[in-house]
Amino acid sequence: MCTVSYIVQGREKYFTSNRDENKLRPAAAMPQTITRKGENITFPRDPHAGGTWFAVTQTGTIAILLNGAFEKHIPVYPYQKSRGLLLLEMVAEESVHEFFEQYDLTRIEPFTIILFSNDRLVEFRWDGLRKYSKQLATDKNHIWSSATLYDAAAMNNREKLFRDFTAAHPQLNAELIRNFHTDNHGDDQNGFIINRSNGIQTQSITQAVVQKDQLIFMYHDLTSRQQQEQLIQLQKRITIRE
């Protein structure tokens, strides 16, 4: 939920996310699958609020959450709903864009959501006052860093590391990308794997690889060292009214 990259290689698309959290926070549960509005949703669950930062569906929607919008904000508690629960609601909707535009986000903490659906890549942001949405090119690589943990200088450096990495490896695969995400790049404070004195550290790596008719979902808990990989056969969505 704090570092997300999107890499395209031919017909394959790679989404990889690092979750940075306080080590005192309860460990996330290994990925599970639930059904909501006829949509099978697979995700690791955050036991603190029951939501998630990375969800995929059997119809090929991928949604990834980052804390904060454009810059670090001062939390104003209490909030009415966890952003991770909002993410689960969002991916179950047939029209995610309509859901975002119509949903009342008042009293929900600022966030960024990266969403891939129907071959469209969209960036949604909520800064606490306004909603923003921007469609991104699916034939270009992208990287995001959480505004709550990384300042502009750190974001620029991470962007450079990412661009250098993709330029140096014209033929990438899931393992190479995960290896890049599990490197601190010589900086425990702002590398891709962090371990800060205030207890914030990288807890897990989650990855989804979108292929022609299937999706490979991989989760690696860096603390427990548990790993899980699932192959999800993609299906056309069947609308179920509730």
Contacts in CASP RR format, 6 or more apart in sequence:
PFRMAT RR
TARGET T0000
AUTHOR 0000-0000-0000
METHOD contacts of the structure
MODEL  1
MCTVSYIVQGREKYFTSNRDENKLRPAAAMPQTITRKGENITFPRDPHAG
GTWFAVTQTGTIAILLNGAFEKHIPVYPYQKSRGLLLLEMVAEESVHEFF
EQYDLTRIEPFTIILFSNDRLVEFRWDGLRKYSKQLATDKNHIWSSATLY
DAAAMNNREKLFRDFTAAHPQLNAELIRNFHTDNHGDDQNGFIINRSNGI
QTQSITQAVVQKDQLIFMYHDLTSRQQQEQLIQLQKRITIRE
1 17 0 8 1.000
1 19 0 8 1.000
1 20 0 8 1.000
1 21 0 8 1.000
1 53 0 8 1.000
1 54 0 8 1.000
1 64 0 8 1.000
1 65 0 8 1.000
1 66 0 8 1.000
1 67 0 8 1.000
1 146 0 8 1.000
2 18 0 8 1.000
2 19 0 8 1.000
2 20 0 8 1.000
2 66 0 8 1.000
2 67 0 8 1.000
2 145 0 8 1.000
2 146 0 8 1.000
2 148 0 8 1.000
2 149 0 8 1.000
2 150 0 8 1.000
2 202 0 8 1.000
3 17 0 8 1.000
3 18 0 8 1.000
3 20 0 8 1.000
3 143 0 8 1.000
3 144 0 8 1.000
3 145 0 8 1.000
3 146 0 8 1.000
3 158 0 8 1.000
3 181 0 8 1.000
3 192 0 8 1.000
4 15 0 8 1.000
4 16 0 8 1.000
4 17 0 8 1.000
4 18 0 8 1.000
4 64 0 8 1.000
4 66 0 8 1.000
4 114 0 8 1.000
4 143 0 8 1.000
4 144 0 8 1.000
5 14 0 8 1.000
5 15 0 8 1.000
5 16 0 8 1.000
5 17 0 8 1.000
5 141 0 8 1.000
5 142 0 8 1.000
5 143 0 8 1.000
5 144 0 8 1.000
5 162 0 8 1.000
5 177 0 8 1.000
5 181 0 8 1.000
6 13 0 8 1.000
6 14 0 8 1.000
6 15 0 8 1.000
6 114 0 8 1.000
6 116 0 8 1.000
6 121 0 8 1.000
6 136 0 8 1.000
6 141 0 8 1.000
6 142 0 8 1.000
6 143 0 8 1.000
7 13 0 8 1.000
7 14 0 8 1.000
7 16 0 8 1.000
7 141 0 8 1.000
7 166 0 8 1.000
7 172 0 8 1.000
7 177 0 8 1.000
8 14 0 8 1.000
8 138 0 8 1.000
8 139 0 8 1.000
8 140 0 8 1.000
8 141 0 8 1.000
9 171 0 8 1.000
9 172 0 8 1.000
9 173 0 8 1.000
11 211 0 8 1.000
11 212 0 8 1.000
12 209 0 8 1.000
12 210 0 8 1.000
12 211 0 8 1.000
13 116 0 8 1.000
13 138 0 8 1.000
13 209 0 8 1.000
13 210 0 8 1.000
14 172 0 8 1.000
14 174 0 8 1.000
14 177 0 8 1.000
14 207 0 8 1.000
14 208 0 8 1.000
14 209 0 8 1.000
14 210 0 8 1.000
15 62 0 8 1.000
15 64 0 8 1.000
15 114 0 8 1.000
15 116 0 8 1.000
15 207 0 8 1.000
15 208 0 8 1.000
15 209 0 8 1.000
15 210 0 8 1.000
16 177 0 8 1.000
16 178 0 8 1.000
16 181 0 8 1.000
16 205 0 8 1.000
16 206 0 8 1.000
16 207 0 8 1.000
17 53 0 8 1.000
17 54 0 8 1.000
17 64 0 8 1.000
17 205 0 8 1.000
17 206 0 8 1.000
17 207 0 8 1.000
18 181 0 8 1.000
18 192 0 8 1.000
18 193 0 8 1.000
18 202 0 8 1.000
18 204 0 8 1.000
18 205 0 8 1.000
19 28 0 8 1.000
19 53 0 8 1.000
19 54 0 8 1.000
19 202 0 8 1.000
19 203 0 8 1.000
19 204 0 8 1.000
19 205 0 8 1.000
19 206 0 8 1.000
20 146 0 8 1.000
20 149 0 8 1.000
20 194 0 8 1.000
20 200 0 8 1.000
20 201 0 8 1.000
20 202 0 8 1.000
20 203 0 8 1.000
21 200 0 8 1.000
21 201 0 8 1.000
21 203 0 8 1.000
22 198 0 8 1.000
22 199 0 8 1.000
22 200 0 8 1.000
23 199 0 8 1.000
23 200 0 8 1.000
23 201 0 8 1.000
23 203 0 8 1.000
23 223 0 8 1.000
24 199 0 8 1.000
25 48 0 8 1.000
26 47 0 8 1.000
26 48 0 8 1.000
27 47 0 8 1.000
27 203 0 8 1.000
27 221 0 8 1.000
27 223 0 8 1.000
27 224 0 8 1.000
28 44 0 8 1.000
28 45 0 8 1.000
28 46 0 8 1.000
28 47 0 8 1.000
28 203 0 8 1.000
28 204 0 8 1.000
28 221 0 8 1.000
29 44 0 8 1.000
29 45 0 8 1.000
29 47 0 8 1.000
30 44 0 8 1.000
30 219 0 8 1.000
30 221 0 8 1.000
30 226 0 8 1.000
30 228 0 8 1.000
31 42 0 8 1.000
31 43 0 8 1.000
31 44 0 8 1.000
31 217 0 8 1.000
31 219 0 8 1.000
31 228 0 8 1.000
31 230 0 8 1.000
32 42 0 8 1.000
32 43 0 8 1.000
32 44 0 8 1.000
32 45 0 8 1.000
33 40 0 8 1.000
33 41 0 8 1.000
33 42 0 8 1.000
34 40 0 8 1.000
34 41 0 8 1.000
35 41 0 8 1.000
36 88 0 8 1.000
36 92 0 8 1.000
37 92 0 8 1.000
37 93 0 8 1.000
37 94 0 8 1.000
37 240 0 8 1.000
37 242 0 8 1.000
38 92 0 8 1.000
38 238 0 8 1.000
38 240 0 8 1.000
39 57 0 8 1.000
39 58 0 8 1.000
39 59 0 8 1.000
39 61 0 8 1.000
39 91 0 8 1.000
39 92 0 8 1.000
39 237 0 8 1.000
40 57 0 8 1.000
40 58 0 8 1.000
41 55 0 8 1.000
41 56 0 8 1.000
41 57 0 8 1.000
41 88 0 8 1.000
41 91 0 8 1.000
41 92 0 8 1.000
42 55 0 8 1.000
42 56 0 8 1.000
42 57 0 8 1.000
42 58 0 8 1.000
42 217 0 8 1.000
42 230 0 8 1.000
42 232 0 8 1.000
43 51 0 8 1.000
43 52 0 8 1.000
43 54 0 8 1.000
43 55 0 8 1.000
43 56 0 8 1.000
43 88 0 8 1.000
44 52 0 8 1.000
44 53 0 8 1.000
44 54 0 8 1.000
44 204 0 8 1.000
44 206 0 8 1.000
44 219 0 8 1.000
45 51 0 8 1.000
45 52 0 8 1.000
46 52 0 8 1.000
46 53 0 8 1.000
46 82 0 8 1.000
46 84 0 8 1.000
48 82 0 8 1.000
49 82 0 8 1.000
49 84 0 8 1.000
49 85 0 8 1.000
50 82 0 8 1.000
50 84 0 8 1.000
50 85 0 8 1.000
51 82 0 8 1.000
51 84 0 8 1.000
51 85 0 8 1.000
51 87 0 8 1.000
51 88 0 8 1.000
52 65 0 8 1.000
52 84 0 8 1.000
52 87 0 8 1.000
52 88 0 8 1.000
53 64 0 8 1.000
53 65 0 8 1.000
53 66 0 8 1.000
53 84 0 8 1.000
53 87 0 8 1.000
53 206 0 8 1.000
54 63 0 8 1.000
54 64 0 8 1.000
54 65 0 8 1.000
54 206 0 8 1.000
54 208 0 8 1.000
55 62 0 8 1.000
55 63 0 8 1.000
55 64 0 8 1.000
55 87 0 8 1.000
55 88 0 8 1.000
55 91 0 8 1.000
56 62 0 8 1.000
56 63 0 8 1.000
56 91 0 8 1.000
56 208 0 8 1.000
56 215 0 8 1.000
56 217 0 8 1.000
56 232 0 8 1.000
57 91 0 8 1.000
57 92 0 8 1.000
58 232 0 8 1.000
58 233 0 8 1.000
58 234 0 8 1.000
58 235 0 8 1.000
59 234 0 8 1.000
59 235 0 8 1.000
59 236 0 8 1.000
59 237 0 8 1.000
60 116 0 8 1.000
60 117 0 8 1.000
60 210 0 8 1.000
60 215 0 8 1.000
60 232 0 8 1.000
60 234 0 8 1.000
61 91 0 8 1.000
61 96 0 8 1.000
61 115 0 8 1.000
61 116 0 8 1.000
61 117 0 8 1.000
62 114 0 8 1.000
62 115 0 8 1.000
62 116 0 8 1.000
62 117 0 8 1.000
62 208 0 8 1.000
62 210 0 8 1.000
62 215 0 8 1.000
63 87 0 8 1.000
63 90 0 8 1.000
63 91 0 8 1.000
63 96 0 8 1.000
63 113 0 8 1.000
63 114 0 8 1.000
63 115 0 8 1.000
63 116 0 8 1.000
64 113 0 8 1.000
64 114 0 8 1.000
64 115 0 8 1.000
65 83 0 8 1.000
65 84 0 8 1.000
65 87 0 8 1.000
65 111 0 8 1.000
65 112 0 8 1.000
65 113 0 8 1.000
66 111 0 8 1.000
66 112 0 8 1.000
66 113 0 8 1.000
66 114 0 8 1.000
66 144 0 8 1.000
66 145 0 8 1.000
66 146 0 8 1.000
66 147 0 8 1.000
67 83 0 8 1.000
67 109 0 8 1.000
67 110 0 8 1.000
67 111 0 8 1.000
67 112 0 8 1.000
67 146 0 8 1.000
67 147 0 8 1.000
67 148 0 8 1.000
67 149 0 8 1.000
68 109 0 8 1.000
68 110 0 8 1.000
68 111 0 8 1.000
68 112 0 8 1.000
68 127 0 8 1.000
68 146 0 8 1.000
68 147 0 8 1.000
68 148 0 8 1.000
69 110 0 8 1.000
69 111 0 8 1.000
69 112 0 8 1.000
69 125 0 8 1.000
69 126 0 8 1.000
69 127 0 8 1.000
69 128 0 8 1.000
69 132 0 8 1.000
69 147 0 8 1.000
70 125 0 8 1.000
70 127 0 8 1.000
70 147 0 8 1.000
71 147 0 8 1.000
72 147 0 8 1.000
72 148 0 8 1.000
72 151 0 8 1.000
73 109 0 8 1.000
73 110 0 8 1.000
73 127 0 8 1.000
73 128 0 8 1.000
73 147 0 8 1.000
73 148 0 8 1.000
75 109 0 8 1.000
78 107 0 8 1.000
79 107 0 8 1.000
79 108 0 8 1.000
79 109 0 8 1.000
80 106 0 8 1.000
80 107 0 8 1.000
80 108 0 8 1.000
81 107 0 8 1.000
81 108 0 8 1.000
83 108 0 8 1.000
83 109 0 8 1.000
83 111 0 8 1.000
86 103 0 8 1.000
86 108 0 8 1.000
86 111 0 8 1.000
87 113 0 8 1.000
89 99 0 8 1.000
90 96 0 8 1.000
90 99 0 8 1.000
90 100 0 8 1.000
90 113 0 8 1.000
90 115 0 8 1.000
93 99 0 8 1.000
94 237 0 8 1.000
94 239 0 8 1.000
96 115 0 8 1.000
96 117 0 8 1.000
96 122 0 8 1.000
97 122 0 8 1.000
97 133 0 8 1.000
100 113 0 8 1.000
100 124 0 8 1.000
100 131 0 8 1.000
100 133 0 8 1.000
101 131 0 8 1.000
101 133 0 8 1.000
105 126 0 8 1.000
105 128 0 8 1.000
105 131 0 8 1.000
108 126 0 8 1.000
108 128 0 8 1.000
109 128 0 8 1.000
110 125 0 8 1.000
110 126 0 8 1.000
110 127 0 8 1.000
110 128 0 8 1.000
110 147 0 8 1.000
111 125 0 8 1.000
111 126 0 8 1.000
112 123 0 8 1.000
112 124 0 8 1.000
112 125 0 8 1.000
112 144 0 8 1.000
112 146 0 8 1.000
112 147 0 8 1.000
113 123 0 8 1.000
113 124 0 8 1.000
113 125 0 8 1.000
114 121 0 8 1.000
114 122 0 8 1.000
114 123 0 8 1.000
114 124 0 8 1.000
114 144 0 8 1.000
115 121 0 8 1.000
115 122 0 8 1.000
115 123 0 8 1.000
115 124 0 8 1.000
116 122 0 8 1.000
116 138 0 8 1.000
116 210 0 8 1.000
119 138 0 8 1.000
120 135 0 8 1.000
120 138 0 8 1.000
121 135 0 8 1.000
121 136 0 8 1.000
121 137 0 8 1.000
121 138 0 8 1.000
121 142 0 8 1.000
122 133 0 8 1.000
122 134 0 8 1.000
122 135 0 8 1.000
122 136 0 8 1.000
123 132 0 8 1.000
123 133 0 8 1.000
123 134 0 8 1.000
123 135 0 8 1.000
123 136 0 8 1.000
123 144 0 8 1.000
124 131 0 8 1.000
124 132 0 8 1.000
124 133 0 8 1.000
125 131 0 8 1.000
125 132 0 8 1.000
125 133 0 8 1.000
126 132 0 8 1.000
136 142 0 8 1.000
141 162 0 8 1.000
141 166 0 8 1.000
143 158 0 8 1.000
143 159 0 8 1.000
143 162 0 8 1.000
145 154 0 8 1.000
145 155 0 8 1.000
145 158 0 8 1.000
149 194 0 8 1.000
149 200 0 8 1.000
150 158 0 8 1.000
150 190 0 8 1.000
154 189 0 8 1.000
154 190 0 8 1.000
157 190 0 8 1.000
158 190 0 8 1.000
158 191 0 8 1.000
158 192 0 8 1.000
161 185 0 8 1.000
161 191 0 8 1.000
161 192 0 8 1.000
165 180 0 8 1.000
166 172 0 8 1.000
169 176 0 8 1.000
174 207 0 8 1.000
174 209 0 8 1.000
174 216 0 8 1.000
174 218 0 8 1.000
177 207 0 8 1.000
178 205 0 8 1.000
178 207 0 8 1.000
178 218 0 8 1.000
178 220 0 8 1.000
180 192 0 8 1.000
181 192 0 8 1.000
181 193 0 8 1.000
181 205 0 8 1.000
182 192 0 8 1.000
182 193 0 8 1.000
182 205 0 8 1.000
182 220 0 8 1.000
182 222 0 8 1.000
183 191 0 8 1.000
183 192 0 8 1.000
183 193 0 8 1.000
184 191 0 8 1.000
184 192 0 8 1.000
184 193 0 8 1.000
184 194 0 8 1.000
184 195 0 8 1.000
185 191 0 8 1.000
185 192 0 8 1.000
188 194 0 8 1.000
188 195 0 8 1.000
188 196 0 8 1.000
189 196 0 8 1.000
192 202 0 8 1.000
193 202 0 8 1.000
193 222 0 8 1.000
194 200 0 8 1.000
194 201 0 8 1.000
194 202 0 8 1.000
195 201 0 8 1.000
195 202 0 8 1.000
202 222 0 8 1.000
203 221 0 8 1.000
203 222 0 8 1.000
203 223 0 8 1.000
204 219 0 8 1.000
204 220 0 8 1.000
204 221 0 8 1.000
204 222 0 8 1.000
204 223 0 8 1.000
205 218 0 8 1.000
205 219 0 8 1.000
205 220 0 8 1.000
205 222 0 8 1.000
206 217 0 8 1.000
206 218 0 8 1.000
206 219 0 8 1.000
206 220 0 8 1.000
207 216 0 8 1.000
207 217 0 8 1.000
207 218 0 8 1.000
207 219 0 8 1.000
208 215 0 8 1.000
208 216 0 8 1.000
208 217 0 8 1.000
208 218 0 8 1.000
209 215 0 8 1.000
209 216 0 8 1.000
209 218 0 8 1.000
213 233 0 8 1.000
213 234 0 8 1.000
214 231 0 8 1.000
214 232 0 8 1.000
214 233 0 8 1.000
214 234 0 8 1.000
215 231 0 8 1.000
215 232 0 8 1.000
215 234 0 8 1.000
216 229 0 8 1.000
216 230 0 8 1.000
216 231 0 8 1.000
216 232 0 8 1.000
217 229 0 8 1.000
217 230 0 8 1.000
217 231 0 8 1.000
217 232 0 8 1.000
218 227 0 8 1.000
218 228 0 8 1.000
218 229 0 8 1.000
218 230 0 8 1.000
219 227 0 8 1.000
219 228 0 8 1.000
219 229 0 8 1.000
220 226 0 8 1.000
220 227 0 8 1.000
221 227 0 8 1.000
END
